[in-house]
Amino acid sequence: MTLRELACPRCGQPVVCGATQGACDCFELRLDQAQRDAIAAVFQDCLCLRCLREIQSGAPVQVPGLTSRPKA
C-alpha cells in the first residue's frame, strides 16, 4: 500500500496519510472519544496534524466560515 496524499478538509493544507501502511503521525495524538466523534460527524477524510492538534487543544472541530462536505 502507498501513502495517500490529500487536502485537509478543515484547512485545505496538504496531508500525507500513512495509516494504510500502519504508521501515520496522527497515531501519536490523543483525542478523546467526543473529539473523535465530532470529527467523524463533520469530515469524511483525514485532517492535517495542525488541525488535529488544534482540536486536541480545545479548538472547535469546524472552522468558522469553512464548509465541509456532509457525510453520505
ABEGO torsion letter per residue (X at the ends): XBBBBBBBAAAGBBBBBAAAAGBBAAAABBBBAAAAAAAAAABABBBBAAAAAAAAAGBBABBBGBBBBBBX
